[in-house]
């Protein structure tokens, strides 16, 4: 398959690297020092399931030089959705699927007007990973993708990608009701998780929290606050402290507001 990674961060970079390792043609979209490192030294993955160094990758900051692909892994931060969506347009062919792998519940709705409902495929990913440095990604654990067409049927393009994922060694499932799965999963896990850490100003490493009870989310002086969670779970994920010091934090309003609505 021909696959475009928009963009080559901790999520897209990991899945894209495994797909190229399996023999698929992957184009990595990146920028800045990350792009320079990809062009010079390739892409390095440190992972408990096996390290990987792709010494040669196709990397660009201009999707217009790529042309249509079969699959786009759309894995940008939610605040970059519209800008990245515009940049994705040259990657779209007649049957291209743009699989969203984002934190926000409304990523599909935001991409539909830009790319068309025939191309945007709602998706979820469960992965612990981070950018360790330019051209380097650290995979901590998990590597699952679940996505689905709007009619709930396993389309030829998703079945083909399921085969590619199997070859690449990560879990992939086709949902028969992604419009239900997407908001449900993001409300039940990332919403309380992000809220808890924004309020407490803590990282994700070795985190112990009470989640699953979104009823405690609500506005307080213009800010969302967590009141309580009602079932205890554990989760381990590494997140740099800079995310909790006002730099590129996921705005709290993008997750809990959908629970309140």
C-alpha positions as CSV (number, residue, x, y, z in Angstrom):
1,X,0.0,0.0,0.0
2,X,1.0,3.6,-0.4
3,X,0.6,5.4,2.9
4,X,1.0,9.0,3.9
5,X,1.7,10.0,7.5
6,X,0.3,13.4,8.5
7,X,2.3,14.0,10.5
8,X,5.4,12.2,11.8
9,X,5.0,12.6,15.5
10,X,5.0,10.0,18.3
11,X,1.9,8.3,17.0
12,X,2.1,8.6,13.2
13,X,5.8,8.1,13.2
14,X,5.6,4.8,15.1
15,X,2.9,3.3,12.9
16,X,4.4,4.6,9.7
17,X,7.8,3.1,10.6
18,X,6.3,-0.3,11.3
19,X,4.4,-0.2,8.0
20,X,7.6,0.7,6.0
21,X,9.5,-2.1,7.8
22,X,6.8,-4.5,6.5
23,X,7.5,-3.4,3.0
24,X,4.8,-0.7,2.3
25,X,5.6,2.6,0.7
26,X,5.3,5.2,3.4
27,X,5.8,9.0,3.0
28,X,6.4,10.9,6.2
29,X,5.3,14.5,6.5
30,X,7.3,16.5,9.0
31,X,8.8,19.9,9.6
32,X,11.7,21.6,11.3
33,X,14.5,19.7,13.1
34,X,12.5,16.5,12.9
35,X,12.3,16.7,9.1
36,X,16.0,17.5,8.9
37,X,16.9,14.4,11.0
38,X,14.6,12.2,8.9
39,X,16.3,13.2,5.7
40,X,19.8,12.9,7.2
41,X,19.7,9.8,9.4
42,X,16.3,8.2,8.8
43,X,13.8,7.3,11.6
44,X,14.7,5.5,14.8
45,X,12.3,3.6,17.0
46,X,13.1,2.4,20.5
47,X,10.5,-0.1,21.5
48,X,9.9,-3.0,24.0
49,X,8.7,-5.1,21.0
50,X,11.9,-4.4,19.0
51,X,14.0,-1.4,18.1
52,X,14.1,-0.2,14.5
53,X,16.2,2.1,12.4
54,X,14.9,3.0,9.0
55,X,18.1,4.5,7.5
56,X,16.3,5.8,4.5
57,X,12.8,7.3,4.5
58,X,10.8,9.5,2.2
59,X,10.1,12.7,4.2
60,X,8.8,16.1,3.1
61,X,7.1,19.2,4.4
62,X,5.2,19.6,1.1
63,X,2.4,17.0,0.5
64,X,2.0,18.5,-3.0
65,X,5.2,16.6,-4.0
66,X,3.7,13.2,-3.0
67,X,0.4,12.8,-4.9
68,X,-2.5,10.5,-4.0
69,X,-2.0,7.7,-1.5
70,X,-4.2,4.8,-0.4
71,X,-4.2,5.6,3.3
72,X,-3.5,8.8,5.3
73,X,-2.8,8.3,9.0
74,X,-4.0,11.7,10.3
75,X,-2.2,12.1,13.6
76,X,-1.8,15.8,14.3
77,X,-2.7,17.7,17.5
78,X,-6.3,18.8,17.5
79,X,-5.3,22.5,17.2
80,X,-3.6,21.8,13.9
81,X,-6.6,19.9,12.4
82,X,-7.7,22.5,9.9
83,X,-4.2,23.5,8.7
84,X,-3.1,19.9,8.4
85,X,-6.5,19.1,6.7
86,X,-5.8,21.6,4.0
87,X,-2.3,20.2,3.5
88,X,-3.7,16.7,3.2
89,X,-5.8,17.6,0.1
90,X,-3.0,16.7,-2.4
91,X,-2.9,13.2,-0.9
92,X,-6.5,12.4,-1.7
93,X,-7.3,10.1,-4.6
94,X,-10.7,8.6,-5.6
95,X,-10.6,5.9,-2.8
96,X,-8.2,7.4,-0.3
97,X,-9.1,6.8,3.4
98,X,-8.0,9.5,5.9
99,X,-8.0,7.7,9.3
100,X,-8.1,10.1,12.2
101,X,-5.9,9.2,15.2
102,X,-6.5,12.3,17.4
103,X,-7.5,13.1,20.9
104,X,-10.5,15.3,20.1
105,X,-14.0,13.9,19.9
106,X,-14.9,16.2,17.0
107,X,-11.9,15.5,14.6
108,X,-14.1,13.8,12.0
109,X,-16.6,16.7,12.0
110,X,-13.8,19.2,11.5
111,X,-12.2,17.3,8.6
112,X,-15.4,16.4,6.8
113,X,-15.9,19.9,5.2
114,X,-12.2,20.0,4.1
115,X,-11.7,16.5,2.7
116,X,-15.2,15.1,2.2
117,X,-17.2,12.4,4.1
118,X,-16.2,9.8,1.5
119,X,-12.6,10.1,2.6
120,X,-12.6,10.8,6.3
121,X,-12.7,7.6,8.5
122,X,-13.1,8.0,12.2
123,X,-10.4,6.2,14.2
124,X,-9.0,5.6,17.7
125,X,-5.5,4.6,18.7
126,X,-4.2,3.2,22.0
127,X,-0.4,3.8,22.2
128,X,2.2,5.0,24.6
129,X,4.9,6.8,22.7
130,X,6.8,10.1,22.6
131,X,9.3,12.0,20.5
132,X,12.7,11.3,22.1
133,X,14.5,13.7,19.8
134,X,14.7,14.8,16.2
135,X,14.1,11.7,14.1
136,X,13.7,9.4,17.2
137,X,10.6,8.0,18.8
138,X,10.3,6.1,22.0
139,X,7.5,3.5,22.1
140,X,6.5,2.6,25.7
141,X,3.6,0.2,25.2
142,X,0.4,-0.6,23.3
143,X,0.0,0.0,19.6
144,X,-3.6,-0.5,18.6
145,X,-5.8,1.2,16.0
146,X,-9.6,0.8,15.6
147,X,-11.5,2.6,12.9
148,X,-14.6,2.1,10.8
149,X,-16.6,3.3,7.8
150,X,-19.8,5.3,8.5
151,X,-22.0,2.5,7.2
152,X,-20.4,0.0,9.6
153,X,-19.3,-2.3,6.8
154,X,-15.7,-3.6,6.3
155,X,-14.7,-1.8,3.1
156,X,-12.1,-3.0,0.7
157,X,-9.7,-0.2,1.6
158,X,-9.9,-0.9,5.4
159,X,-9.6,-4.7,4.8
160,X,-6.5,-4.0,2.8
161,X,-5.1,-1.8,5.6
162,X,-5.9,-4.5,8.1
163,X,-3.7,-6.9,6.1
164,X,-0.9,-4.2,6.1
165,X,-1.3,-3.7,9.9
166,X,-1.0,-7.4,10.4
167,X,2.2,-7.5,8.4
168,X,3.5,-4.5,10.4
169,X,2.9,-6.2,13.7
170,X,0.4,-3.9,15.3
171,X,-3.2,-4.6,16.3
172,X,-6.0,-3.2,14.0
173,X,-9.7,-3.7,14.2
174,X,-12.6,-2.5,12.0
175,X,-15.5,-1.1,14.0
176,X,-19.1,-1.7,13.0
177,X,-20.2,1.5,14.7
178,X,-17.3,4.0,14.9
179,X,-19.7,6.9,15.4
180,X,-20.6,5.3,18.8
181,X,-17.1,4.0,19.6
182,X,-15.3,7.3,19.0
183,X,-17.1,9.6,21.4
184,X,-17.6,6.8,24.0
185,X,-14.0,5.8,24.2
186,X,-12.7,9.4,24.2
187,X,-15.2,10.4,26.9
188,X,-14.5,7.4,29.1
189,X,-10.7,7.6,29.1
190,X,-9.0,10.7,27.7
191,X,-11.5,13.2,29.0
192,X,-11.1,12.3,32.7
193,X,-7.4,11.5,32.3
194,X,-6.6,14.8,30.7
195,X,-8.8,16.7,33.1
196,X,-7.2,15.1,36.1
197,X,-3.7,15.9,35.0
198,X,-4.5,19.5,34.0
199,X,-6.0,20.2,37.3
200,X,-3.2,18.5,39.3
201,X,-0.4,19.7,37.0
202,X,1.1,16.2,37.0
203,X,2.6,14.0,34.3
204,X,1.3,10.6,33.2
205,X,4.2,8.5,34.4
206,X,3.1,5.9,36.9
207,X,-0.2,7.6,37.3
208,X,-2.9,6.4,39.5
209,X,-6.3,7.9,39.0
210,X,-10.0,7.4,39.4
211,X,-11.8,7.6,36.0
212,X,-14.9,6.6,34.3
213,X,-17.2,9.1,36.1
214,X,-17.5,12.1,33.8
215,X,-20.4,13.6,35.8
216,X,-18.0,15.7,37.8
217,X,-16.8,17.7,34.9
218,X,-18.0,21.3,34.6
219,X,-17.1,24.9,34.3
220,X,-15.6,26.9,37.2
221,X,-14.7,30.5,36.6
222,X,-14.2,29.9,32.9
223,X,-12.1,26.7,33.5
224,X,-13.1,23.1,33.5
225,X,-12.5,21.3,36.9
226,X,-12.7,17.7,37.9
227,X,-14.9,17.1,40.9
228,X,-14.7,13.3,41.2
229,X,-14.2,10.0,39.3
230,X,-16.1,6.9,40.3
231,X,-14.0,3.8,39.4
232,X,-10.3,3.2,39.9
233,X,-8.0,2.3,37.1
234,X,-4.3,2.4,36.5
235,X,-2.5,3.7,33.4
236,X,1.2,4.2,32.6
237,X,2.4,6.6,30.0
238,X,5.3,9.0,29.7
239,X,4.6,12.6,29.1
240,X,7.2,15.4,29.3
241,X,6.6,18.0,32.0
242,X,6.6,20.8,29.4
243,X,3.1,19.8,28.5
244,X,1.9,21.0,32.0
245,X,3.7,24.3,32.0
246,X,1.7,26.1,29.4
247,X,3.5,24.7,26.4
248,X,1.4,22.8,23.8
249,X,-1.0,21.5,26.4
250,X,-4.2,19.9,25.1
251,X,-6.8,22.5,25.9
252,X,-9.1,21.0,28.5
253,X,-12.2,22.3,26.8
254,X,-11.7,20.0,23.8
255,X,-12.4,16.9,25.8
256,X,-14.8,17.5,28.7
257,X,-17.2,19.9,26.9
258,X,-18.5,17.0,24.9
259,X,-19.3,15.1,28.1
260,X,-21.2,18.1,29.5
261,X,-23.1,18.5,26.2
